[in-house]
């Protein structure tokens, strides 16, 4: 899913920087790498969150929900959006931290 893709891209980016010597294992450099991937993850979470909400809204709220179920369907759309955004952000952070942590082993 989206989390796996984002996590893999973060892992690849950090490992590539470590192998090329562009990322030093200092606290400042590691924090900078984390902030860079976190900003990319945030941007992706916003874009995917909008897309996820629109898809859930169209398929659940507009097409399937009766007038009595509209509020519940909207809550479901919001839950899907929040979960998707949380998964993407978490994956970006873990994908960045894991190779850095393993470099110390």
C-alpha positions in Angstrom: 0.0 0.0 0.0 0.9 3.6 0.3 2.8 3.1 3.5 5.1 0.5 2.0 5.9 2.6 -1.0 6.7 5.7 1.1 8.8 3.6 3.6 10.7 1.9 0.8 11.5 5.2 -0.9 12.7 6.7 2.5 14.9 3.6 3.1 16.4 3.8 -0.4 17.1 7.5 -0.1 18.9 7.2 3.2 20.9 4.1 2.3 21.9 5.8 -1.0 23.1 8.9 1.0 25.0 6.7 3.5 26.7 4.7 0.8 27.7 7.8 -1.2 29.0 9.5 2.0 26.5 12.3 1.7 25.0 11.5 5.1 27.3 11.5 8.0 26.3 9.7 11.2 26.2 12.8 13.3 23.1 13.9 15.3 22.7 17.1 13.2 23.0 15.3 9.8 20.6 12.5 10.9 18.1 15.1 12.2 18.4 16.9 8.8 17.8 13.7 6.9 14.8 12.9 9.1 13.4 16.4 8.6 13.8 16.2 4.9 12.0 12.8 4.7 9.4 14.1 7.1 8.7 17.0 4.9 8.4 14.7 1.8 6.2 12.4 3.8 4.0 15.3 4.9 3.5 16.5 1.3 2.7 12.9 0.2 0.3 12.5 3.2 -1.6 15.6 2.2 -1.8 14.7 -1.5 -2.8 11.1 -0.8 -5.1 12.2 2.0 -7.0 14.4 -0.4 -7.2 11.6 -3.0 -8.2 9.1 -0.3 -10.9 11.4 1.0 -12.3 12.1 -2.4 -12.4 8.4 -3.3 -14.1 7.5 -0.1 -16.5 10.4 -0.3 -17.6 9.5 -3.8 -17.9 5.7 -3.2 -19.4 5.8 0.3 -21.1 9.1 0.8 -22.4 10.1 -2.6 -23.2 6.7 -4.1 -24.1 4.4 -1.3 -25.3 6.3 1.8 -29.0 6.9 2.3 -30.0 10.2 3.8 -30.0 8.6 7.3 -26.5 7.2 6.9 -24.8 10.4 5.5 -23.2 11.4 8.9 -21.9 7.9 9.5 -20.5 7.7 5.9 -18.8 11.1 6.3 -17.2 10.0 9.6 -15.9 6.9 7.7 -14.4 9.1 5.0 -12.6 11.2 7.6 -11.4 8.1 9.4 -10.0 6.7 6.1 -8.2 10.0 5.4 -6.7 10.3 8.9 -5.5 6.7 8.8 -4.0 7.0 5.4 -2.1 10.2 6.3 -0.9 8.6 9.6 0.4 5.5 7.8 2.3 7.6 5.2 3.9 9.8 7.8 4.8 6.9 10.1 6.3 5.0 7.1 8.4 8.0 6.1 9.8 8.3 9.6 10.5 4.6 10.1 12.0 4.3 6.7 14.4 7.1 7.6 15.3 6.1 11.1 15.7 2.3 10.5 18.7 2.5 8.2 20.4 5.2 10.3 19.9 3.1 13.4 21.2 -0.1 11.7 24.3 1.9 10.5 25.4 2.1 14.1 25.2 -1.7 14.6 
